[in-house]
């Protein structure tokens, strides 16, 4: 989507299986919102996004592994933004800015990596440096490096849609207690929400492992972004409706052992969308987030002893 860039950084080596993903807004920022549905979230700067609060513009969103340790990666993104003169202005000189960088993390500790091998500020800086406006790399990359979806390898997925001249993109990091696969058929729950021919031929996998145990911690996180002009309240609603797409593609969702969190960014300027146009955008957002989850599962490659959906027995 024009003006939005995505970057990943990950470590896959002895003792390492984790990473960080950054979604960068245009230099002037984007209107932001968030909706947290899981009972075990790991987040930063989410209160700031409340429509009742002052700051309107967000400059980046950081998604990462490492559980609460991984929130450190946002500091690296903040420093890079500040070095580039991007942030909330606090004075009359360009260097006096405070970048606004909300973040959410998922649990991937001990999945093929050492317990304390977690993202820090250097991961955030490296993801920032790698950010581009090109096609988003998907699968076992960035925040999805150590992700697990039920009993399968999870990963990063992305999808987009155009409606009435507006673009909406979704990025999901699939790391769920619930399963993305219907145990009765072996098919992905989110497949019916895809565009014609979007996923190609996807054989059913009735032999996939079941969902994770209730004692295992997870969390699916993501971002929906649009070039529409929206208010903070509309962004909050957009993030909330994207959770409908999450719940269609992962079952169960929003459990006591997930911290499911979705951010929304709106880069447009001018008058915000009217009610009817906004309602149409909401419908598209839910389906697009479901599609992103499917891409995350289909693009994942086995790692950390976890098999990918593509590698599972038919």
Secondary structure as UniProt FT lines:
FT   TURN            2..3
FT   STRAND          5..13
FT   TURN            14..15
FT   STRAND          16..24
FT   TURN            27..28
FT   STRAND          30..36
FT   STRAND          43..44
FT   HELIX           47..49
FT   TURN            51..52
FT   STRAND          57..58
FT   STRAND          60..64
FT   HELIX           67..72
FT   HELIX           73..83
FT   TURN            84..85
FT   STRAND          88..89
FT   TURN            94..95
FT   STRAND          97..98
FT   STRAND          101..105
FT   TURN            109..110
FT   TURN            115..116
FT   HELIX           121..130
FT   HELIX           142..144
FT   TURN            145..146
FT   STRAND          148..149
FT   TURN            150..151
FT   STRAND          152..153
FT   STRAND          156..163
FT   TURN            164..165
FT   STRAND          166..173
FT   TURN            183..185
FT   HELIX           189..193
FT   TURN            196..199
FT   TURN            206..207
FT   TURN            214..215
FT   STRAND          221..226
FT   HELIX           232..249
FT   TURN            256..257
FT   STRAND          261..266
FT   HELIX           275..299
FT   TURN            304..305
FT   HELIX           309..311
//
